[in-house]
Amino acid sequence: MSTQRAFRELTKPRLSMLAALSAVAGFFCAPPSEPWSGMTLMALSIGTGLAAGACGALNQWMERLPDAQMQRTASRPLPTGQLTPRAALIFGVVLLVGGLGMIARWTNPVALTLTAATVLSYLLLYTPLKTRTQWCTVVGSLPGALPVLIGSAARDAHGHPDELGWALFAILFCWQVPHFMGLAVLWKDDYARGGFRIATVIDPSGKSAARQSTCFLILLLIASAVPVILAPGELRAYGVIAALLGAWYLRLGIAFHDKSRREQVARPFFLFSLLYLSILLLALVIDRTF
């Protein structure tokens, strides 16, 4: 792995891109009459992506010892020695300063505060709690969902996220738990080696993970209906797509709850969660914008 690629891997590029896209979705789900500029949108997407990349780099710096014990993460730049911890720390801080700087310069104080809250809750709450309690996943849902509020706040002249922005926040918050639990079942032994106290380590049968997934999946389906209520008559296509996606997700969730099929279903359950969120956000943005 080249040095350039190693630094890129530190940013957890897929998660960084998801955070940036979530912020953009929040931006475009503001009322269509709300004015906006291309510079604000560019600063929002790049700034959020940089801040998310900083979280990835600093998280790997904080978890470099557990990462070395886990098969899934042993090939990361720090466990393999491709980068030094000092280089990763400096890189993460530079990304963070750059991201916060862009948000501060071209958006507004509320968006900046929400970006800072995302970083702090990810690094100072979620990351240390992973080795202490299985409820770290619920806590981690907060920084995972905040980017849509960053986008919504950036669009508003006064920095106030609108109702649809809060609905999107609820959707992303509820989505995080079932999304992660599929991965937790697949890599439960790996997480145990790393010393992480997640649901499938505390309860290797996966029953607790399935129960949490079911609860949050039901809440997710309820939350996904809220945009239709908030904008009656405007989001017909989104409503149909949300219902169809939700029905299929629930079907997988029921199968995931079945102990005899849990490990078999875990991978499609995890992969569908990514497809679900991508299509749902895209449908909402298109329906709201056009």
N, C-alpha and C positions, 0 to 999 in steps of 0.2 A: 504494500500500500504506500503510495506517495505521500509526502508530507502534506501537500495540498488536500489530498483526499482525506487524510487523517483529521485535519482541522475541520473539514466539511462534515465528517462523521460525528465530531463532537457536538455539532449543532442539532443532532437528531432531525435531519432535514424534512422527513415526512411530517413529524409533529409540528415543526416550525411552519411548514406550509399550511397545515390544517389550521393553526392558530391565525395565520394571516388571512386565509380564506374565510374563517369565521368572522374576523373583524370586518372584512369587505362585505360579507352577508349582512351583518348588523348595520353597516353604512347604507346599503341600498334598500334596506327594509324600513328606513325612515319614510315619512310621508313624501310622495313624489313631488309635492309642491315645495319641499324644503330645498333651498339652493345649495349647490356644492361646487367645489373646484377640483380640477384634475390634480393640482399640487397637493391638496389635502388628502385626496384618495391615495396618491402615490406615497406620501409620507406615512399615512396610516398603514398601508400594506407592508412597506419596507420596514418601518419602525417596529410594527408588531412582530414581523418575522425576525428582526434582529434581537428583540427582547426575548422571544421564544427560543431563538438559537442560543442566547446567553444562558437561559434556564437549562437547556440541554447540556451545554459545556460545563457549567458550574455544578449541575447535578452529577455529571460523570466524575468531576473532580472530587466531590463529596463522597461518592460511592465507589471510588476506584478499588478499594480493598474487597468489598463484597462482589463487585463485578468480576474480579479475578477468580472467584470461586465458582462462578456460574457458567455453564456451557454456553448459554445464550449470549452472554456479554463478555466472555473471556477474550474475544478477538477485537474488542474495542481498543482504540489507540492508547489509552493509559495502561490497562493490564498487559498489553503486549510490549510496552516500552517504546512505542513509536513516537510518542510525545511525552514530555516530562510533566509532572503535576503543576509545576510553576508555569510552564507554557500554556497549559489548559486554563489555569486560573487567570492569567493575564489576558488571554484570548476572550474568555467569558466576560471579564470586566469591560474590555474594549467594546465588545458587542452590546453590552448593556448600556454603556454610556452613549453609544451611537444610536441605539434604538430609542432610548428615553429622550435624547436630544432632538431627534426628528419629530417625535410626538409632541414635545414641548414647543418646538419652533413653528410647526405648521398645523397643529390642531388646537386644543384648548386645555385648561388646567384640569378639567374633570377627566378627559381622556388620559391625560398624563397620570393622574392619581390612580385611575383604574389599571393602567399598565403597571405602575409600581406595585399595586396591590396584587396583581397577577404574579409578578416575579417573587415578591416576598412570601406570599402564601404557598407558592410552589417550593421554594428553597428552604424556608424556615418552618413551615408547618408540614406539608405533605412529605417531603424527603426524609426528615428525621422520624416522622411517625411510622414510616414503613417498617421499621425495625421494632416497633413498640405495640402497635395495635392493628387489628384487622380493619378497623374503621378508617384507616388511612385512605382507603379508596373513596369513601364518601367525602372526606376532607379534600382530597385531590380533585374532586369534581368541581370545586370552586375555581381554582386557577384554570381548569380546562374549559369552563363556561364563560369566564369573564371577557375574553376577546370580543364576543358579540356586543357586549355593552360598551367596550372601547370604541367599536365602529359606530354604534348608534349615537354615542356621546359626541364623537368627532363630527358627525353630520349636523348636529343641532347647533344653532348659533350660540345658545347659552350653555351647551354641554349637558343637556338633560336627555338621557336615554328615553325613547318613547315607549308606549305600551307594547308595541310589537317587539321592540328590543328586549324588554323584560320577558316576554313570552319565549323568545329565542334562547335567552339565558336559561329559563326553566327547562327547555328541551335539551340543551347541551348538558345541563347539570344532571338530569335524570339519565341521559344516554351514557354517561361515563361508566357507571357501575356495571351494567350488563356487557358493555364493550370490553371492560377489563377482565371480567370473570371468565370469559371464554379463554383468554390468554392465561389466566391464573390456573385453570384446570390443566391446560396443555403443559405448563412449565412448573407445576407445583413442587416437584422434587428439586428443581433448580433454585427456585425461590427459597426453599428450606436450606439449601447449602449456603446461600448468600445471607442467611440470618434474617430474612424478611418475614414479618408476622402478618401475612395476608390471610384471607379467609381460607384458602385451600391448604395452607400450612397448619393453621389452627385446627381445621377440620378436614383431614385428607380425603374423606368420603365425598367431599364436594357439596354436601347437603346445604351447608351454610351459604356457600357461594350461589347455589341455585335459588335459595330462598331470597337472598338479597337481590339477585338478578330479576326474579319475578316481581318483587315489590317495585323496584325502580322501572321495570319495563311497563308495568301497568300505569305508573305515574307518567312515564314518557308518552304513552298513547293518549293520556288525558291532556298533557301539555301540548301535544302536537295538534290538538283540536282547537286550542285557544286562539291562534291567529285567525281562524275562520270566524270565530265569534267576535273578535275585535274589529275585523274588516268584512262585515257581511256583504256578500255579493261581489267582492273584489277578488277573492282567492278560491274560485271554484275549482280550477285545475289543481291547485295545491291541495285542496281538501280531498279530492278523489285520490291523488297520488299518496297523500299521507295515510288515508284509510287502507289502501292496498298494501303499501309497505308495512304498515302497522300490523295488518292481519298476518302477513307472512312472518314478520319478526316474532309475533306472539306464538305462532305455530312452532318456530324454532325454540322459543323460550319454554314452551310446554315440553318439547322433546328433551331440552337441556335439564329439565326438572326430573326426568326419568333416570334413575340411577344406572339402570342397565345400558342406557344409551349416551350417558353424559360425556364420556371421553370421546366417543365417536362423533358427537354433535358439536363438541367444543370448538373445533376449527371453523366449520361453516357458520356457527353462531357468532364467532369473532369476526370473520370476514364479512358476513352480511351486515354487521353493525357499521362497518366503514361505508359500504354501499348505501345503506339506509340513510346515513347522515348526509352523504354527498348529494344524493338525489333530492332529499328533502330540502336542503338549503338551496340548491339550484332551482327547484320548483318554486320555492317561496320568493326568491329574488326575481325570477322571470315574471311570475304572476303579479308581484307588487310593482315592478318597474314598467311592464308593458300591458 
